[in-house]
Amino acid sequence: MASQPDVRKPARASVLVLIPIAAIGFRALSAIIGMFATLVFPLDRPQQTTMFGSPSALWDQFTRYDAGWYYQIARYGYWFVPGGPSAGIDKPGKIAYFPLYPLTMRYAARLFGHSAADVYLGGIAVSWLAFAGAMIVLFLLARLDLSEDGAARAALLTAIFPFSFFFGFVYTESLFLLLAVSAFYAFRTRRWIAGGVAAGLVTATRVNGILILPGLAWIAWTQVGEARRDRVLAIAGVALGFSGVAAYSAYVYRLSGRPFEWAASISRWGYHPGGAPWTAPLQLVKQLATHPYVYLASDPMAPYDTLYGVTGILFLIAIPFVWRRFGAGYGLFMLLNLLLPFSSGAFEGVGRYCSVLFPCFIWLATIRSRALFASVVVLFAMFYTLGLALFTTLHPLF
């Protein structure tokens, strides 16, 4: 079980200064590696967008895939046209993207200017700064259970996880992680209202943000004090977590006449959660156990499904260990955020969904063997570089 938080052990100020500096430096290094990958390796598919109107190996990596949709929302807002076109600013499926990230991206862009490139620059700024903030709060959260060195190891593992390269791109992962660890840290330290505000922002960031609430509710249930005021504040904190998705649903109702049109829009992308979550993992295990080479060589999506699927399965295996070591709050957060994507029958996005499952990285930081921990670091770094190169060269890692 998780130990009671000990807030009497302050971290050294020098560490709290070095962490964001290292985080921003790592983001810059990753961008340089992505640039070299784009220069050296051929693109897997035709270039779709450019940041400055002409090809750039450095900057165009930030316009890949979902970045384009966040750009459209940040610049043009939401549009809903029933049966609208499959592409362009009128695409109705855009409502599936929750608003907090593109809104912060829009306002950050004003620091740079008003061009299309400035909108992307705003997204980069939000992602990089949110990543730096997330590393600080993650360190403080891990510090409640681990030594200072252990907390630093947890931040390191989160940063170099094979699919953590998404933290540096125009995606929601950095902001989601920052808000999620802030909510858990606030609840672990019984700052219920602050945690509720952070949780509400989480549910305004991504569809699966609402899955943070059962874990927070469990922490509130087990750590709330005897005083009536403390209980009322804990209940209010959990209730505040619904505010983000509630506000967005109200906006979507005003836009489309259906408050949960965002859920219907998800299906328009061919994503249908709600099935048996074990079907796809068992099929993948069977393929890899019986004829791995044939499977990987014959199906164009097999290498990517394997990278994502095996990652998700390993995180599932880790859940009982996380649950036992740190409690049900962390375990529920991981379990629900894995069951939802697996229930769709597809592995698309599972790797980046795992990148924000911070309890697993805190658990891995408890490895006592230096050799084993070093092996994990090397393995993570190798696959991080591979994943970054695949993404920047437009392979289907979404």
C-alpha positions in Angstrom: 0.0 0.0 0.0 1.1 3.6 -0.5 2.7 5.2 2.4 1.2 8.3 4.0 2.6 11.4 2.3 5.5 13.0 4.2 5.6 16.6 3.2 8.2 17.4 5.8 11.1 16.3 3.5 11.6 19.2 1.1 13.5 18.6 -2.0 16.8 20.5 -2.6 16.2 23.8 -4.4 19.0 23.0 -6.8 17.2 19.9 -8.0 14.0 21.8 -8.6 16.1 24.2 -10.8 18.0 21.6 -12.6 14.9 19.5 -13.5 13.2 22.0 -15.8 16.5 23.0 -17.4 17.3 19.4 -18.2 13.7 18.9 -19.4 13.9 21.7 -21.9 17.4 20.7 -23.0 16.2 17.1 -23.6 13.3 18.5 -25.7 15.8 20.5 -27.8 18.1 17.4 -28.2 15.1 15.3 -29.3 14.2 17.9 -31.9 17.7 17.8 -33.3 17.6 14.0 -33.5 14.2 14.2 -35.2 15.7 16.7 -37.7 18.6 14.3 -38.5 16.1 11.4 -38.9 14.1 13.4 -41.4 17.3 14.4 -43.3 18.7 10.8 -43.4 15.7 8.5 -43.8 13.0 8.7 -46.5 9.5 9.7 -45.5 7.1 6.8 -45.3 4.4 8.8 -47.0 4.2 12.1 -48.8 4.7 15.3 -46.8 1.4 16.8 -45.9 2.1 20.0 -44.1 4.9 22.5 -43.6 5.3 25.1 -40.9 6.8 27.9 -42.9 5.4 27.1 -46.3 8.5 25.3 -47.6 10.0 22.0 -46.4 12.1 22.2 -43.3 13.6 19.1 -41.6 13.7 20.8 -38.3 10.3 22.5 -38.1 8.0 20.3 -40.1 8.3 17.4 -37.6 6.1 19.5 -35.3 3.2 19.5 -37.9 2.8 15.7 -38.0 -0.6 14.0 -37.7 -2.8 15.3 -34.9 -0.8 18.5 -34.7 -2.7 19.6 -37.8 -6.1 19.2 -36.0 -4.9 21.1 -33.0 -3.7 23.8 -35.3 -7.1 24.1 -37.0 -8.9 24.3 -33.7 -6.4 26.9 -32.3 -6.7 29.1 -35.4 -10.3 28.6 -36.5 -12.2 27.3 -33.5 -14.7 24.4 -33.6 -17.0 23.9 -36.5 -19.8 21.4 -36.7 -21.4 20.6 -40.0 -23.5 17.4 -40.0 -22.3 15.1 -42.7 -19.5 17.7 -43.4 -16.5 17.0 -45.6 -13.9 14.4 -44.6 -11.1 17.0 -44.5 -10.8 20.7 -43.9 -11.9 23.1 -41.1 -15.5 22.0 -41.4 -14.8 18.4 -40.5 -17.3 17.4 -37.8 -15.0 14.8 -36.2 -12.8 17.7 -34.9 -15.2 17.9 -31.9 -13.5 14.7 -30.6 -10.5 16.8 -29.7 -11.0 18.4 -26.3 -10.4 22.2 -26.0 -7.9 23.0 -23.3 -4.7 22.3 -25.3 -5.7 24.1 -28.5 -6.9 27.1 -26.5 -3.6 27.4 -24.6 -1.9 26.9 -27.9 -3.9 29.8 -29.4 -3.0 32.2 -26.7 0.6 31.2 -26.6 0.8 31.8 -30.3 0.0 35.5 -29.8 3.5 35.8 -28.2 5.0 35.0 -31.6 2.6 36.6 -34.1 -0.5 35.8 -36.1 0.8 33.5 -38.9 0.2 29.8 -39.3 3.7 29.1 -38.2 3.1 31.1 -35.0 0.2 28.9 -34.1 2.5 25.9 -34.3 5.2 27.7 -32.3 2.5 28.4 -29.6 1.9 24.6 -29.5 5.5 23.8 -29.1 5.9 26.4 -26.3 2.9 24.9 -24.5 4.2 21.3 -24.9 7.7 22.1 -23.8 6.8 24.2 -20.8 4.2 21.8 -19.7 6.7 19.0 -20.0 9.2 20.9 -17.8 6.4 21.6 -15.3 5.3 18.0 -15.3 8.8 16.8 -14.5 8.9 19.0 -11.5 5.5 18.0 -10.1 6.2 14.3 -10.9 9.5 14.6 -8.9 7.6 16.1 -6.0 4.8 13.4 -6.2 7.4 10.5 -6.4 9.2 12.2 -3.5 6.2 11.4 -1.3 7.1 7.7 -1.5 10.7 7.5 -2.6 14.0 9.1 -1.8 15.2 12.1 -3.7 17.3 9.9 -6.0 14.4 7.6 -6.5 12.1 10.5 -7.5 14.7 11.7 -9.9 14.9 8.3 -11.5 11.1 8.3 -11.9 11.3 11.6 -13.8 14.2 10.2 -15.9 12.3 7.1 -16.9 9.2 9.1 -17.8 11.3 11.4 -20.0 13.0 8.6 -22.0 10.1 6.2 -22.2 10.0 4.9 -25.8 6.9 6.9 -26.7 7.6 10.0 -24.6 8.8 11.8 -27.7 5.1 12.9 -28.0 5.8 15.2 -25.0 7.8 17.5 -27.3 5.3 17.7 -30.2 2.1 19.5 -30.7 0.1 16.9 -28.9 -1.8 16.9 -25.5 0.5 14.5 -23.7 2.7 17.1 -21.9 -0.3 19.2 -20.7 -2.2 16.0 -19.7 0.7 14.7 -17.7 1.3 18.0 -15.9 -2.4 18.3 -14.9 -2.7 14.6 -13.9 0.3 14.6 -11.6 -0.7 17.9 -10.2 -4.1 16.5 -9.3 -2.7 13.4 -7.7 -0.1 15.4 -5.8 -2.7 17.8 -4.5 -5.0 14.9 -3.4 -2.0 13.0 -1.8 -1.2 16.1 0.2 -4.9 16.8 1.0 -5.2 20.0 -1.0 -8.7 18.9 -2.2 -9.8 22.1 -4.1 -6.5 22.6 -5.9 -6.6 18.9 -6.9 -10.2 19.3 -8.1 -9.3 22.3 -10.3 -6.4 20.3 -11.8 -8.7 17.3 -12.4 -11.3 19.5 -14.0 -8.6 20.8 -16.4 -7.6 17.2 -17.1 -11.1 16.3 -18.1 -11.1 19.3 -20.5 -7.8 18.2 -22.1 -8.6 14.7 -23.4 -11.5 12.3 -23.8 -10.0 9.8 -21.3 -9.3 12.6 -18.8 -12.4 11.5 -16.8 -10.7 8.2 -16.0 -8.5 10.1 -13.5 -11.5 10.5 -11.2 -11.9 7.0 -9.7 -8.3 7.0 -8.6 -8.6 10.4 -7.1 -11.9 9.5 -5.4 -10.1 6.4 -3.8 -7.3 8.6 -2.5 -9.9 11.0 -1.0 -11.8 8.1 0.6 -8.7 6.7 2.2 -6.9 9.8 3.2 -9.6 12.3 4.2 -9.6 13.5 7.8 -12.2 13.1 10.4 -13.2 16.8 10.4 -16.5 17.5 8.6 -14.9 20.4 6.7 -12.1 18.2 5.3 -14.7 15.7 4.1 -16.8 18.4 2.4 -13.7 19.8 0.7 -12.7 16.3 -0.5 -16.1 15.7 -2.0 -16.0 19.1 -3.6 -12.6 18.3 -5.0 -13.8 15.1 -6.7 -16.9 16.9 -8.0 -14.8 19.6 -9.5 -13.1 17.0 -11.6 -16.3 16.7 -13.7 -16.3 20.4 -14.5 -14.0 20.2 -17.6 -16.0 17.6 -19.4 -19.3 19.1 -18.3 -18.3 22.5 -19.6 -17.2 21.1 -22.9 -20.3 19.0 -23.3 -22.4 22.1 -22.7 -20.5 23.9 -25.4 -20.9 21.0 -27.8 -24.6 20.9 -27.1 -24.8 24.6 -28.0 -22.8 23.9 -31.2 -24.4 20.7 -32.4 -27.6 20.1 -30.3 -26.1 17.0 -28.8 -24.0 17.3 -25.6 -22.1 14.1 -26.2 -21.5 14.7 -29.9 -17.8 14.5 -29.0 -18.3 10.8 -28.2 -20.1 10.2 -31.5 -17.3 12.0 -33.3 -14.8 9.6 -32.0 -16.5 6.8 -33.9 -16.2 8.8 -37.1 -12.5 8.2 -36.8 -13.1 4.5 -36.9 -12.5 4.2 -33.1 -15.1 2.1 -31.3 -14.4 1.5 -27.6 -16.6 -0.8 -25.6 -15.6 -4.2 -26.8 -13.8 -7.0 -24.9 -10.4 -5.4 -23.9 -8.6 -8.8 -23.9 -9.4 -9.7 -27.5 -6.7 -7.6 -29.3 -3.9 -8.4 -26.8 -4.6 -12.1 -26.9 -4.6 -12.1 -30.7 -1.3 -10.2 -30.8 0.3 -12.6 -28.3 -0.9 -15.6 -30.4 0.6 -14.0 -33.6 4.0 -13.3 -32.0 4.1 -16.8 -30.3 3.2 -18.9 -33.3 4.7 -17.1 -36.4 6.3 -13.8 -35.4 8.4 -13.2 -38.5 5.6 -14.0 -40.9 3.3 -11.7 -39.0 5.8 -8.8 -38.8 6.8 -9.1 -42.4 3.4 -9.7 -44.1 1.2 -7.1 -42.4 2.2 -3.4 -43.0 0.8 -2.4 -39.6 2.2 -5.3 -37.7 5.5 -3.7 -36.6 3.6 -0.6 -35.2 0.9 -2.7 -33.6 3.6 -4.8 -32.0 5.4 -1.8 -30.6 2.2 -0.4 -29.1 0.6 -3.6 -28.2 3.5 -5.2 -26.4 4.0 -1.9 -24.5 0.4 -1.9 -23.4 0.5 -5.5 -22.3 3.7 -4.9 -20.2 1.9 -2.0 -18.5 -1.1 -4.2 -17.8 1.3 -6.7 -16.2 2.8 -4.0 -14.1 -0.6 -2.9 -12.6 -0.7 -5.5 -9.7 2.8 -4.5 -8.6 1.9 -0.7 -8.8 -1.4 -1.4 -6.9 0.4 -3.4 -4.2 3.2 -0.9 -3.8 1.4 2.4 -4.0 -2.3 1.7 -3.6 -5.5 1.4 -5.5 -5.5 5.1 -6.5 -2.6 4.6 -8.8 -3.7 1.2 -9.9 -7.1 2.3 -11.0 -5.6 5.2 -12.9 -3.5 2.8 -14.9 -6.1 0.1 -15.3 -8.9 2.3 -16.6 -6.6 4.2 -19.0 -5.5 0.8 -20.6 -8.8 -0.9 -20.7 -10.5 1.9 -22.6 -8.1 1.8 -25.6 -7.8 -2.0 -25.6 -11.6 -2.2 -25.7 -11.6 -0.6 -29.1 -9.9 -3.7 -30.6 -7.0 -1.5 -32.0 -3.6 -0.6 -30.7 -3.5 2.8 -32.3 -2.2 5.4 -29.8 -1.6 2.9 -26.9 2.1 3.8 -26.7 1.4 7.5 -26.1 -1.4 6.7 -23.7 1.1 4.7 -21.7 3.5 7.6 -21.7 1.3 9.5 -19.2 0.8 6.5 -16.9 3.3 7.9 -14.4 2.6 5.3 -11.6 4.5 2.7 -13.6 7.6 4.9 -13.9 7.5 5.6 -10.1 7.3 1.9 -9.6 10.2 1.2 -12.0 12.2 3.7 -10.1 12.1 1.4 -7.0 14.4 -1.1 -8.8 17.3 -1.7 -6.4 19.6 -3.5 -8.8 21.8 -0.9 -10.5 22.5 -3.3 -13.4 18.8 -3.9 -13.9 17.9 -0.2 -13.7 20.7 0.7 -16.2 19.3 -2.0 -18.5 15.9 -0.4 -18.4 17.4 3.0 -19.1 19.3 1.7 -22.1 16.3 -0.2 -23.4 14.1 2.9 -23.1 16.6 5.1 -24.8 17.1 2.8 -27.7 13.4 2.5 -28.4 12.8 6.2 -27.8 15.2 7.0 -30.6 13.5 4.4 -32.8 10.1 5.7 -32.1 11.1 9.3 -32.6 12.7 8.5 -36.0 9.6 6.6 -37.1 7.3 9.4 -36.1 9.2 12.2 -37.7 9.5 10.2 -40.9 5.7 9.8 -41.1 5.4 6.2 -40.1 2.0 5.4 -38.6 2.8 6.0 -35.0 -0.1 8.3 -34.0 
